[in-house]
Structure formats: structure tokens, C-alpha cells
């Protein structure tokens, strides 16, 4: 008995801790605070991760607005450039057409100038021949050239009457072209615009004659022959041949 009391109340007895009792609402309040802190920390980490990954709606919306405005401005700039380019292209086409027209006119004037110089030299040489009083008809400046179209050919000549020139020369011209086709040499007459076999002429001093004729594109023209007939005379008064100019 005594030993039992000593164990319970003596020095060797077990220690007893006395703790004040915590109210339940305090514990719930602490838990709530910790839960809020945990949620706030989780949200902060989530938001930071979203922004870091580029999924922030505000920044994305701002970026989309900026890109949309940039795209609209670039489209306006492109449209202005297209209009300017179209205007420059039209102007360039007009300049090219005008340049081609001027080049053609210059070429025509150059050819006309050359022809006039040759005609002048021909008339000067013709006028320098003296001692002849008889009336004479001659052919000058006879040319045969290719036309612009396939199978098209152009010829020109200057018919001149020298001497006293007491009357007009009345007569006709007969043209014939020599060519090759399918390895065979051929000759056909060249008709006038009226489909007549001969071309009538009537002049006192001179008459220029220019015309075109057509052959099959595969024909190879060698030369052209011209005969001059005086009215009422069956025999040719003059005959001349010219080769095709290369």
C-alpha cells in the first residue's frame, strides 16, 4: 500500500501536462486562413505560368488588336501601291506606243527623204543629157521589196518622159513576176487593183507608180518584169527587169 502511494504521489510519480483547451472556432479560422493562402498561392502560380506560356487574355487581345491594325494599314498601303503601279504601267504602255509611232514616222520620213534624193539625182542626170530632141520615155527608181505580210510584195517605179514633151504620154504598163514554187520556175502576170491585166498611164513629165501584189507564202520570188506600151502600139516600147531586194 505504502509503495503504491509513493509511486503515485512521490518523486518517481509520472508527470502530468496541463494544456489550455483551444476553442473550435479558432481552429476553423486558422484552417480557413491557411486554405485561402493555399488557394492564393496556387492561383498566383497558375497565373504566372499562364503569362509565361503566353496565354494571358489581356495581352493576347492587345496583341491581336495591334496585329489587326498593322494588317489593315499594310492592306491600305498595298492597295495604294497597286493603284500607283497600274497608273505607271498605263503610262509606260502609252509611252511605248507613242515611241513606236514616232519611230515609224521617222522611218517613213527617212525613206521618203532617201527617195526624194534619189529622184532628184535621177532628174538631174536626166536633165543633163543634151543634144536629143526626140520624145523618150524611161523607167527610173524601179524597186521590188517584200511587204509586211507573208506572201506580200511591193513594187515602185518612176515613169519619166524627156524631150520636147509636145504631148502627154498615153499608154499602159504590163507587170510579170518570176518565182519558184515546189521546185518549179513559174511566171504570172500581176494585175492592177481593178483586176485588169495592164495598168493605164497618162502623164506629161513623170508619174510615180506604187502597188502591192500577193503570192503563196511558200513561193520564192526571183524578179519582176515591166513593159511599157504606147497607146495604139502593140509592141512594147520599153522593157525593164528588177530583182527582189534583200
C-alpha positions in Angstrom: 0.0 0.0 0.0 2.7 2.5 1.0 4.7 1.6 -2.0 1.7 2.1 -4.2 1.1 5.6 -2.8 4.7 6.5 -3.2 4.6 5.6 -6.9 1.5 7.7 -7.4 2.4 10.8 -5.3 6.1 10.6 -4.7 9.1 11.9 -6.7 9.0 9.0 -9.0 5.4 9.6 -9.9 4.5 10.3 -13.7 4.4 13.9 -14.9 1.1 15.4 -15.9 0.9 18.2 -18.6 -1.8 20.8 -18.3 -2.8 22.4 -21.6 -5.4 25.1 -22.1 -8.3 23.9 -24.4 -8.4 25.8 -27.9 -11.8 26.9 -29.0 -13.2 25.2 -32.1 -13.9 28.5 -34.0 -10.2 29.4 -33.6 -9.1 26.1 -35.2 -11.6 26.6 -38.1 -10.4 30.2 -38.6 -6.8 29.1 -38.8 -7.8 26.3 -41.3 -9.7 28.8 -43.4 -6.8 31.2 -43.4 -4.4 28.5 -44.5 -6.8 27.3 -47.2 -7.2 30.9 -48.6 -3.4 31.3 -48.5 -3.0 28.0 -50.4 -5.6 29.0 -53.0 -4.0 32.4 -53.4 -0.6 30.8 -53.8 -2.0 28.2 -56.3 -3.7 31.0 -58.3 -0.6 33.1 -58.4 1.5 30.2 -59.6 -1.2 29.4 -62.2 -1.4 33.0 -63.4 2.4 33.3 -63.6 2.6 30.1 -65.5 -0.1 31.2 -67.9 1.6 34.5 -68.6 4.9 32.8 -69.0 3.4 30.4 -71.6 1.7 33.3 -73.4 -1.9 32.5 -72.6 -2.8 35.8 -71.0 -6.1 37.0 -72.4 -5.4 40.7 -71.9 -2.0 40.7 -73.6 -3.3 38.3 -76.3 -6.2 40.7 -77.0 -3.9 43.7 -77.2 -1.5 41.8 -79.5 -4.4 40.8 -81.7 -5.6 44.3 -81.9 -2.1 45.6 -82.8 -1.7 42.9 -85.5 -5.1 43.7 -86.9 -4.4 47.4 -87.1 -1.0 46.6 -88.7 -2.6 44.3 -91.2 -5.3 46.9 -92.1 -2.5 49.5 -92.6 -0.5 47.1 -94.8 -3.6 46.4 -96.9 -4.2 50.1 -97.5 -0.5 50.6 -98.4 -0.7 47.6 -100.8 -3.8 49.0 -102.4 -2.2 52.4 -102.9 0.9 50.7 -104.4 -1.3 48.7 -106.7 -3.0 51.8 -108.0 0.3 53.6 -108.5 1.7 50.6 -110.3 -1.3 50.4 -112.5 -1.0 54.1 -113.3 2.7 53.7 -114.1 2.0 50.6 -116.2 -0.6 52.5 -118.3 1.7 55.5 -118.7 4.5 53.1 -119.8 2.3 51.5 -122.3 1.3 54.9 -123.7 4.9 56.0 -123.8 5.9 52.8 -125.7 3.0 53.2 -128.2 4.0 56.9 -128.7 7.6 55.9 -129.1 6.8 53.2 -131.6 4.6 55.7 -133.6 7.4 58.2 -133.6 9.9 55.6 -134.7 7.6 54.6 -137.6 7.1 58.2 -138.6 10.8 58.8 -138.5 11.4 55.7 -140.6 8.8 56.8 -143.1 10.3 60.3 -143.3 13.8 58.8 -143.7 12.6 56.6 -146.6 10.8 59.5 -148.2 13.9 61.6 -147.9 16.1 58.9 -149.5 13.5 58.5 -152.3 13.4 62.3 -152.9 17.2 62.5 -153.0 17.3 59.6 -155.5 14.6 61.2 -157.6 16.4 64.5 -157.6 19.6 62.8 -158.7 17.7 61.0 -161.4 16.1 64.1 -162.7 19.4 66.0 -162.6 21.1 63.3 -164.6 18.1 63.2 -167.0 18.2 67.0 -167.5 22.0 67.0 -168.1 21.6 64.8 -171.2 21.6 67.2 -174.2 21.5 67.1 -177.9 18.4 64.9 -178.0 15.2 66.4 -179.3 13.1 63.2 -179.7 10.5 62.3 -177.2 11.7 59.5 -174.9 10.0 57.5 -172.1 12.2 55.9 -169.4 11.8 53.9 -166.2 13.6 55.1 -163.1 13.7 54.0 -159.5 12.3 50.5 -160.2 12.2 48.5 -156.9 10.7 45.2 -155.7 10.6 44.6 -152.0 8.9 42.3 -149.5 5.7 43.5 -147.8 4.8 43.3 -144.2 2.6 40.2 -144.5 3.6 36.7 -145.6 3.4 36.5 -149.4 3.1 40.2 -149.9 5.4 42.2 -152.2 5.6 45.9 -153.0 6.9 47.5 -156.2 7.5 51.1 -157.2 8.8 52.9 -160.2 9.1 56.4 -161.7 7.9 56.8 -165.3 9.6 59.8 -167.0 9.1 61.5 -170.3 12.0 63.5 -171.7 12.5 65.6 -174.8 10.2 68.3 -176.2 7.1 66.9 -174.4 4.8 68.2 -177.0 2.0 66.0 -175.8 1.1 63.8 -172.9 2.2 60.2 -172.9 -0.7 57.8 -173.0 -0.2 54.1 -172.7 -0.1 51.2 -170.3 2.2 49.1 -168.2 2.4 45.3 -168.0 3.9 43.5 -165.0 5.0 39.9 -164.6 6.7 38.2 -161.7 9.1 35.3 -161.9 9.2 32.9 -158.9 9.8 29.4 -157.8 7.3 27.1 -156.1 7.7 23.4 -155.3 11.0 23.4 -157.2 9.3 24.7 -160.4 10.0 28.0 -162.0 6.9 30.0 -162.8 5.9 33.4 -164.3 2.5 35.0 -163.9 1.2 38.5 -164.8 0.5 41.0 -162.0 -2.9 42.5 -162.3 -3.9 46.0 -161.1 -6.4 46.9 -158.4 -9.2 46.7 -160.9 -8.1 43.2 -161.9 -7.1 44.5 -165.4 -4.1 42.8 -167.0 -2.5 46.1 -167.7 -2.2 49.4 -165.9 -3.1 52.6 -167.8 -0.9 55.6 -167.5 -1.3 59.2 -168.7 1.3 61.9 -167.9 3.4 64.7 -169.4 6.5 64.9 -167.3 6.6 62.0 -164.9 4.3 59.6 -163.0 5.1 57.6 -159.8 3.6 54.2 -159.6 3.4 52.1 -156.4 1.4 49.0 -155.7 1.4 45.6 -154.0 0.7 42.0 -155.0 0.4 38.7 -153.2 1.7 35.2 -153.8 1.5 32.0 -151.8 3.7 32.2 -148.7 5.9 29.3 -150.0 6.7 31.0 -153.3 10.2 32.3 -153.8 10.3 35.5 -155.9 13.2 36.0 -158.2 12.4 39.1 -160.2 9.7 41.3 -161.8 9.5 42.5 -165.4 7.9 45.7 -166.5 6.8 46.5 -170.1 5.7 50.0 -171.3 3.3 50.2 -174.2 2.2 53.3 -176.0 -1.4 53.7 -176.8 -2.3 52.2 -180.2 1.0 50.3 -180.5 1.1 46.5 -179.9 4.9 46.2 -179.5 6.4 47.2 -176.1 8.2 50.5 -176.3 10.4 49.8 -173.2 11.1 46.7 -171.0 13.0 46.5 -167.7 13.6 43.8 -165.1 14.4 44.2 -161.4 15.4 41.5 -158.8 13.9 41.2 -155.4 15.6 43.5 -152.9 17.1 41.6 -149.9 
